Amino acid sequence: MDTIKIVVAGPRGRMGKEAVALVQETEHFSLVGVIDRKNNGQSLRDVEGFSNVNAPIFTDIVECFSETKPDVLIDLTTPETGKYHTEVAIEHGVRPVVGTTGFTKEELDRLSQMAEERKVGAIIAPNFAVGAVLMMKFSQMAAKYFQDVEIIELHHDQKLDAPSGTAVKTAELLTAVRETKQQGHPNEKETIQGARGAEYDGIRIHSVRLPGLVAHQEVMFGGNGQMLSIRHDSFNRASFMSGVKLSVDTVMNLDVLVYGLENIIE
């Protein structure tokens, strides 16, 4: 198998550290550089916690691509940074694998057009945990039979976006097979604003943010005399790396943008 040259954005972040470890541990992956907001010109081995990782650090993404000529960019940073990095990567013919959430439909459409015009593969996934993707797929199956559904997503208290990209993606998948329905009593009134959560085509989405959590989601379906609950829990960030590895291998054979890991899982 040919070696895939990889650049990781945000190596000092919690997800970035896992991505660096994944590249180091995978025989046909090669870490040719990292993008960080500081330590420009140094080697990653000079940064605490990376003593065995010899990769140059760049603060400028264009300079990084020019110097290292990577095949793939792994970006698991913040929404704004991830959006910028994705666009620059496609412009430079580097295949982005992005786990950042917060992309709007308009932004995804524009990036899809860019990728198609340049024939550059790209994968953007709200969640790289294979179990989370299966949770979404199983929920879509259930939505054909249960119209009444609420989504509860729970994350650590440092997460920037609410609801999570996974919750929004789940709601999108449900509405593809579920008839629109306004749930609850027609005269329902919130005595405290927001008590019923956000609304997406009648589906209610609730966001919980607490220290100690990582990434968790439960999809609850209600019917006459019964309830179906489908839940996934990520207890650490290593749980996302199997999906990242699959995406890096897959994106090398794509010439379009794919949104959602469920589209590359058999």
N, C-alpha and C positions, 0 to 999 in steps of 0.2 A: 504494500500500500504506500502511495506517495506521501511524503511528509507535508503536512499543512502548516504553513507559517501563520502564526497568530499574534495579534496585538490585543492586550486586555486594557480596558479603560477602568480607572478607579481601583487600582490594585490594593490600596490600603483599606478599602471599604469591606464590610463583612461579606458581601457577595463576591467582591473582587478577589479577596484572599482565597475563597473557595475556587474561583475560576483559575487563578494562577496555579493552585495545587492540582487542579484537573489537567491543565496543560502539561505540567511537569510530570504527572503520573501516566500520561497517555503516550504510548510509544511512537505513534505517527503524528503527534502534535509537537510543534516547536515554538517556544515563546521568543519572538524576535524583538519585542519592545512592549512598553506599557505607557499609558497616558495618565499623567497625574497633574494636579494643579500646583504642585510644588516639587522640589528636588530635581528640576530640569538639569540634564547633563550628567547626572549621577547614574550609578548602576543600582538596580533594585536590591542587590546584595548588601549595599551600604545602608539600607533602611531596616530598622529594627523588625525582626520577625521573618526576614527573607534572606538570611545569611547564605543560603545555598542556591539562590536564584540570580543568575547572571544575565540581566536584560537591561538595556538602556532605558532611561526615563525621559519622556518628552512632555512638555506642557502644551506644545502646539501640535495639534492633530495632523495638520498638513505636512509639517516637517517630519513627523513620525512616519507617515505613509511614504514620503519621499525617500527617507533614509533606509527604512526597513523593508519596503516592498512586500507587505503582508498579503496573504490570501483572504484572511478573515479577521474581522474586528468583533470581539466579545465585549458588549457594553451592558453592565448591570448597575448603572449609576442612578441618576435622578431624572425625572421627566424632561426638564429643559435641556440638560446636558445630553441625554440620550437622543432626543429629537435632532439636535444639532449634529452630533456624531454620526447618526444614521444618514443624514443628508450628505455630509461631507464624504462618508465612506462610499456611498453609491456614486457620487460625482467622480471619485478617484478609482473606481473599479474594484473596490475592496468589499467583500461580501459581509454585511453586518448581521450578527446574531444578537438580538437586543431583548433584554428582559425587563426593560423599563416600561411602566404603564403610563397612561395619560394621553395617548395619541387620540386626536379627534378623527372622525370619519373623513373630514376634508384633508387632514394631514396624511392619513393613510392612503387616500386616493392619489394625492400628489406624489408621495413617495413610490407608490405602485407604478405610476406613470413613468417616473424617473428610472426605476429599475427596469421596466419593460423596454424603454427607449435605449438604454445602455446595455441591455441583456446581462444585468448583474443580479445574481440571486440574493435574496434577503429574507430573514426570518425574524418576525417580531412576535413575541409570545408573552401574554400577561402572566403566565405561570409555566415554569419549566419542570415542575414536578409531575411525573407521569401519572401518579395517583390522582392528582388534582384534575388532570385532563380527563381521566376516566370518570371521575365524579361528575364533570360537566356533561360528558357523553351519556352517562346513565340518567342524569337529570333530564336531558333532552328526550330520552326514551319515555320517561315517566310523564312528561308534560303532555304527551298525546292523550293521556288517560285522566290526568288531574289538572283542572284549570286553576284551582286555588293553590297558590305557591308563594312562599316568602323566602328570601335569601338572607342569611345572617353570616357576615364575614367578620373574622376577628384577627387583628394584627397587632404587632408591637407598636408602642406609642411614638415611635420615631418615623412612622410611615407618613408620607407627605400628601397622598391623594386619598380621597374618600368619595364614593365607595371604591374598592379596589378594582383593578383592571380585570381580575378573575371574576368578580361579582358581575361587572358590566358585561363581560363576555358570556357568562352563564345566562344572564337575562336575554341577551341577543339570541343565543341558541334556543332558549325556551320559546321566545316569541315567534321563531321560525316555524314552530309546529303547534303553538297554542293560540286559540282564538282569544282576541282581546276581551278582557273582563275586568271591571272595576270591582275589587274585592272588598269585603266587609259590608256593613250596613250602609244603605244609600244615604242615610242621615247622620252618619258618623261624624263626630266633631273632635278635633284635637284640643284638649284643654291646656296642654303645653305644646307649643309649636314643634313639630318634628318627631312627636311621639310615635307616629306610625312609620317613620323612616322615609327614605326617598321612594319615588314611584317611577317605574319604567313599564309603560304599556299595561298599567294596572298591577304589576308585580311590585311588592314592597321589598326594599333592600335596606338592611340595617348594618351599620358599621360600628364595631367595637374596637377601641384602642387602649391597650393596657400593657404595662411593662411585664415581661415574662413570656408573652406570646411571641410566636414567630409568624406563621401563616396558617389560617384555619378557615374552613367554610362549611356551612351546613345549609342544605336546600330542603325545605320542609313543604310537603304536599299534604293537603287536607281533603278528605272526601267524606261521604256519609258513613259515619261510624268507624272511620279508619284514618290513620296518618302514616305517611311514608317519609322517612328522613334519610337523606344521603349526605354523608359527611366525609371530609378529608382533613387530615392534620399533618402539617410539616413541623417536626419538632426541632430540626436544625437545618441550616442552609445547605448542607451537603445533599439534602433531598432533591435539590433542584439540578444537580450536576449531571445526572443521567440524561435529562432532557437537553441540557446544554451540549453535551457530547453528541447526542443524536442529531441536534440541529447543525452543529459544525460539519459533521460528516455529510448531512443531507444538503446543506446550502451550496456545497461545492458542485452539485449536479443540477442546480436551479438557475434559471435566467429570468425569474419573476420574483415578486415579493409575496411571501406567504404570511398571513396573520393568524396565529394560533397554532399551538403544537398539535392539536387534534387533527390538523390537516396533513400532517406527515406521519402520524401513527397509523399503522395498518389496522 
